Amino acid sequence: MDRDEITRQGKQIANDLKDTVSSKVSENEGTIKGTLGKAARWVDEKTGGKYSDQIGKAEAKVGDGVGWVASQGSSTPESGTPGAPGASAADPAPGTGSTGPSTPGPTPPGSTPPGPITPDDGEMPRPPQV
């Protein structure tokens, strides 16, 4: 197994994982956001309302992120597309041709990921989004 084949398989596994996560989040978006709201209310109650604004902002950002993940849909190529399941063995996988590595195209409208959560004055810094 050569490097290009390993790379192709890795990309396929990553796409399959993304599709599975997107599908599950889409199926359970309401439940996830409802649980998020309950958690936010619990934290707000435990802090005595002292951080209500920050909690509300964080809840909104996470909710936006959940919606974005749910909207990503399937990225698996259709059968017959080079590198797709059912394609001919002679068909090259996307991005493995002699033209070099492929670069991602423009982001489709409405699928821009939410921006990072930025701390307000006096807040603790938050870890970077992955």
N, C-alpha and C positions, 0 to 999 in steps of 0.2 A: 504494500500500500504506500503510495507516494504522498508527498506533502500536499499536492493539490487535492487529492482524494480526501485526505484527512480534513483539510480546510473546508471542502464542500460538505462533508458529513457534519462537521461542526456547525456550519451555517444552517444546515437543514434541521439539526437538533434545536438550535436556538430559535429558528422560525417556528418549529412545532411547539416549543415551550411557550413562545409569545402568543401563538394562536390559542393554545389551551388556556393560558391565564386570561387572555382577553375574553374568551368565551365564558369562562366561569365567572369572571367579574361582571360581564354583561348580564348573565343569568341571575346573578345575586346582587345587582347594584343597589336595589332598594333596601335589602337587608343590611348590606355593608354600610350604607349611609345612615340607616336607622341606628345601627350599633354605634357608629361614630358619634351621632348626636347624643346617645345615652352616655357614652364615655365622656364627651365634652361637658354635659350637664353634671356628671358625677365629679369631675375634676373642679368645675366651677363651684359646686357645693362645698367640696373639701377645702378649697382655698378661700371660702367665704366671699366669693364674688370679686376678690381683689384683682384677679387677672381676666375678668370677663372679656374685655376687648381682645386681648391676645389669644384667648381660647377660641373666641368666635372667628378671628382671622385664620387661625390654624385649622379649625374645622372646615372653613370655606375652602382653603387651599387643598386640604386632603380630599374633600368632596370633589373639587375640580379634577384632581389627579385620578380619582376613581372613575369619574365620567370619561376622562381622556383614555384611560386604559380600556374601558368598556367599548369605546368607539373605534378602537384600532382594527378590529375585524381580522379576517384571515389574510395571510400574506403568502400562503402556500400556492405555488404556480399550478395552473390547470394542467391536466394530463395532456401530453403532446407538446408542452412547452419544454424547451431544452432544460434538462436537469430535473424535470418533474417526474413523479411516479408514473410509470407507464410509458415514459419517453424512450426512444431508441437508445441503446447503449452507445451508439456513435455520436449522439447529441451531446455537446459539451454542457456542463453545468454553468449557470449564470456566473459571470465574473471570473471564469477560469480560462477564457480564451487567450490568444496571443497578444491581445491589445493591452494587457496589464490589468491590474485590479480595477473593479468597477467602483464608481463613486456614487453615493446615494443621490437620487434625484431630488427635486424640490418637494417640500412637505405639502401634502394635499391640503386644501383649504379646510379649516375646521378641525384639523388634527394636530395643532401646535400644542406641545406639552406645556403644562402650567409652569410658570417661572419658579425660581427657588423661593423658599420662605426666608425673608430677611428680618433680622431682629429689629425691634423698635428700640429707641433710646432706653437704656437701663435693663434691657432683657439679656438673658444668657444667650450666647451664640448657639446656633443650631447646627447639627452636622449637615454636610452637603448632601443634596439629593443624588441618588444613584440613577 
